[in-house]
């Protein structure tokens, strides 16, 4: 039976070229946008260069201090004091590293001002991440213990400051009136990797800020590397235990917090922590539900248009439908036939969209719109595209098929009027 459905479907699509072209255009364009958006979201949330360990990492990136009596709140990244006295004493993670949130500074090369993004890190930052070193090496614990003013820069900074392809290792660069010696050059990463992206990386102990103050809020985030996701629950439990022991202090005479909130969370969970106080799994569920809702909403508009096109196509085929009914074709058979037509049409449109999306993604990666962009169509994006194509085909085909099945033989033979 399926063979007959497919045979009739391709015969109909070939005969009605105009409606086929209009339908394919609308489907292909809609799915093209969805595939590109899906690829970008996958780029944001999935592990990738240089965060290949993201799937087995937890992040501590926020500390909330609340004054429940006055409904006051202070929220922000954690401090060096908190890291050294509490986080770095954890025993369940395989490795602990940290980095500051990025700031910007101006550097000058041959009278030209270059705006650079910089962040402070510890030595373990380089072991948890997997940057490609084009020259030199990262700074290590010995550099930090010796208070060496060294730095690692990305290749884009090297090219702008010293010239394209010119070796930078061993040379110096002045930032914020301090002179640093360059010991490594890495292949840069897109700014969408917000926890690790930077133009310049500096040892945390070279910061001008007073990092000895006993504040809980500061400018840092911690990376907790687990042996595997199965250890997440143990790490979270240890961190929750530590948080219960953190003394609540404040040097502000007006703000007296009496409650602390901070979690060790997955990447997606930590990224969404500013929007909800739910746990990481709930946050991811919210995110995926929102993405599905947006996708369905986006699909509904062209689906409605395609429904109208399909109904028009049905009315033009009313005489054909009437004849088939007169010769014994049931409403069920005709409904399955039309839905099959629509799904086949949608899958063809999805295939065209996938081919076009390869070109669009290549253009985005090579255009410089996002520096170091590495969008790609992997198996997850491909599967999602196929599923979306099927859903789109059903959304735009079920109602017209139902309308067609309701046509009476006499009405259909008269042209559907």
N, C-alpha and C positions, 0 to 999 in steps of 0.2 A: 504493500500500500504506500509506504514511504517513497518507493521508487516512482510510483505514479504521480504522487504529489510533487516531487521534484521535477519530473518531466513536464507536467502542466505548468508549474511555476516558471521555469526558464522560458517556456514557450510564450507565456503571457508577458513576462518582462521584456522579451525581445520584440513582441508585437507592439507593445505600448511604450515606445522609446521615450517619448516626451515626459510622461509621468515618472518613468523609471529614472530619467536624468534628474528631474526636480527632486525626487525623493532622495536619490543618492547624494546630491549636493548638500541638502539640508542635514542628512545624517552624518556625512563625512565631516562637515565643518564643525558640527556640535561635538562629535566624538574626538576630533582633532584637538579642540580646546580642552576637553576633559582629559585626554591622554597627557597633554603637556602639563596641565595642572597637577595631575596625579604624579607625574615624573618629578615635578618640583617639590611636592609634599614628601615624596619618598626620599628625595635629596635632603630635605630638612630633618627628617626624623630617623632615618636609617644610618647605620654605621658606615663610615666612609673615610677616605683620607682626610686628615691624619688620625681620625678618631675610630680606628678599626676596633678598639676595645670598648666602644660605647655600649654594646649589648651586655657586657659584664661589668659595667661601672655604675656606681651610684654617686650622686652629687649632693653636696651641702652648699647651697648658694644663697640662703636667706635666713635671717634671724628676725623674728617678730617679738617685740617687747610690748606688753599690754598693761595699761593701768585700768583694771576693770571697774575701779571705783569712780573714775572720772571719764570713762570711755575714751581714754587716750591710747595712742599707738605709735610706735616707732618701728620702722621696718627697713631692712637693707641687707647688703652682703655681710659676711662675718668678718671679724677682726683677726689680726695676727695673734693677739693675746688669746683669743678663743681657740684658734688653731693649735698653738703651741701647748696650751695647758689642758686641752680636752680632746680635740679631734686626733692629733698626732699620737695620743696615748692609746688609741684603739688597737685591739689585737686581732680582731676577726678579719679585716681586709687583708688581702695579699700584699697590697702596696697602697700607700697614701701619698698623694701629691696635691699641690695647690697652685693657684694662679690668681692674679688680680683681674678685675674687670678692666677692659682697655680704656686708656685715656689718649688724648692727642697732644702732640708737641710739634713745634716747627724746627726743622733743621735747615741748614744753609749750605749749598754746594755751588761754588762758582757764582756767587751773588744771586743764586736762585733759591727761593724759599720752597721747601718741600714739607708738606703736612704729613706727619707720620702717626700711626696708631702704635702704642706701645703697651706692654703689660709686664708685670713682675711675676716670676715663677720660682719654684724651688727646683732642685736637681731631678726629683722623681717625675716631674712634669714630662720630661723627655723620655722617660721609661714607660710611662702610661700611654703617651701618644706615640705615633710612628711617623714622624716627619722624615722626608727624604733630604739628607744633607748633600747638597751639591758641592760644598766646600767645607773643610774643617770639621768641627765636632761641637756638641753642646757643652755648656758649662756644667761642672759636676759639684759634688759636695765639698771637695777640696777647694775649688774656686771660691765657694761661698764662705767656707771657714777662714780662708785667707783674705776675705774682703776684696777680692779681685774685681776691678771695674771692667768686666768683659760683657760682651753682648752677642746675640745671634740675630741675624736679620734675614728677611726673605729676599728672593732673587729680584723682585720688582724694586725693592728699596736699593739693592746693590746697583741695578742698572740706572736708576735715577740719580744716585749719589756719585757713583764712580764711573759710569759709562757701561753700556750694554756688554755683558760678557766679561768685563774686567774683573780680575781676581780681587777680593776684598779682605780675605783672611790676613790678619796681621796689621791691617790699617786701623786708623782711629776715626771715631765719629763723635761729635759733640752734641749732647742732648741736655737741654735745661741747664746749661753752664757746667756740665760735667763731661769729662772726656772718657770714652769707653774704647776698649780694644776689641775689634771684631775677631771672634774665634770660630764662627760658623755661619754658613749661608744655607738656608733651607728652601725647598720648593714651597711657594706660598699656597695658601688654601683660601677658599671663598669666605667672604665676611658672614655668609649664612651659617658657618660653623662658629657661632658666636662665642662659645666657651674657650676656643683655642686660637681663633684667628687673630693675627696681629702683623704689623710690619716689622716690629722690633721686640725682642724678648730680653729682659734684664734680670739679673739675680735680685731676689726680693730684698736682700739686706742693703742694696745700694739706694733704696728709696729715701727721699728726704723727709718723709713723714715720720713722726714719732710713733714707733710701733710698740712702745713699751706701756702705753696707757691701758688700763684695765677696762676698756670698753668691749662690749660684745659685738657691736656693729662696726664694720670697717669697709674694706674694699676687696675682700678676697672670697674665693669659693674653693671647696675641696673636692678632689676626685678620689673616690674609694674604689679601688680595683679589686674585684672578687675573683676567685678561681672559676666561678661560673654563676649563672643566675640562680642556681639552687642555694647559694650562700646568701642571697639578698636578705632573707628573713632573719638570719643570724646577725648580719651587720646592722640591720634596722633595729633589732632588739637591743643590741649593745649601745647603739646611739641613743635610743630612747632612755636607756638606763643612765647614760652619761648626762643627758639633758635634765634628768630629775635631780642631779647633784650640782648643777651649775648655780652658783650664788647669783642672786639678782641684785645688782648695784647700779646706781646712777649718780652722776655728778651734777645733774640738772635738778635744781631745787624745785622746779615747777612740775617736772615729770617724774613720777615715782612708780615705775612698773612693778607689778606683783605676779606677772605670769609671762613665761617664755614659750615660744613656739618655733620649732625648727625640725626639719625632717631630712633624712638621707633618702633621696628619691632617684628614680630612673630619669633619663634625659627628658622624656616627654613630660613626666610628672613634675620635675623641677622647673621646666619651662612654663608650665601652666599653673604653678603654685601661686602666682600673683592674682589669679582669677578665682581660685577656689581653695578651700582648706581641706578638701577631700584627700584620701590617700592616692598614691600613684596609679594603682590599677583603675580606680574610679575616674581619675583625670583622663587616662587614656581612653576609657570607655566613652566619656563625654566627648573627647576630641573626635573619635571615630564616628560616633553618632552624629556629631555636627557635620563632619565631612560627608557622610552618607546623605544627610538632609540637604546640604548644599548641592550635592550632585543631583539628587532627585529633583530639587527645585529648578536647577539649571536645565535639566533634561525635560522638565514638564512643558516649558514654553515651546521649544521646537516640536515636542511630541504632540502638542495641541494643534500646531500648524499642520503636522504630518497627518493627524487624524482627519482634518478637513480635506487634505489632498486625497487621502485614502477613500473618504466618503464620496468625493467627486469621482474618483476612479471606479467606485462601486456603481454609482448611478450610470456611468457610461457603459458599464458592463451588465446593466440590468437585463437586457434582452438575453444575453448569454446565460445569466443566472436563471432566468425564467425557463429557457429551453432545457437546461440541465435539470431543473426541478421537475419539469414536465416529463423528462425521461427517467425520473426516479431518484435523482440525487437528493439525499437528505440534508436538512439544515446543518446537522453535525458534520457531515463530510465537507460541505461548502465552508463552514466556519474553520475547520482544520486547514482547508486548502488556503484560505486567505491569510490565516495566521502564519502558515508555513511560508507563503510568499513574502510576508512582511519581515519575518525573521531572516530569511535568506537575503533579502534586500539589505537589511540592517547589518548582517555579518559582512556582506560585500563592502558596505560603507565603512564598517569598522576596519577592514583590511586596508582600504584606501587611506583611512585616517592614520593608521599605524605607519604606512609608508611616508605619508606627508609629514607626520610628527618627527620622523628621523631627521628630515631636512630642517624643520623648525628648530629642533633641539640643537642640531649642529650649528645653526645660525646663532642661537642664543649663546652657546659655549664659545664661539669664535668671535662674536661681535664686541666683547668687552663690556656689555651691559652689566654683567656680574663678573668681577675680576676673579679669575681662576675657576669659573663655573664648570662643574663636571656633571651636569644633568645627563641621565642615560635612561634608556628603556630596557629594564631588566625583566626577569620572569614575573615578578610581582606586578609590575606595571602592565605587562602583556596580559596576564590573567585578569586583572581588574578591567582592562579595556574590553576583553571578550565578554566578561560578565555584564558590563555596562551596556555593551551592544545588544545582548540578549534582553536585558531589562527594557532598553529603549524600544526594541522591536515589539515586545509584549505591550508596553504602555501605549504605543501608537497603533497597535493592530487589533486589540481585543474588542474595543467598542465598534469600530467599523465592521468587524467580522460579525458581531452580534446584530448590527443593523441589517447586514446582508442576509443573515439567516432568517430574519423576520419578514422579508419580502414575500408577498403572496405571488403565486405563479402568474395570475392574470395581471397584477400590478407590474410585475417585473417585465412581462412581455410588452406592456405598454410603455416601457422606458423608465419605470420606477416612479411615475407620477401618480 
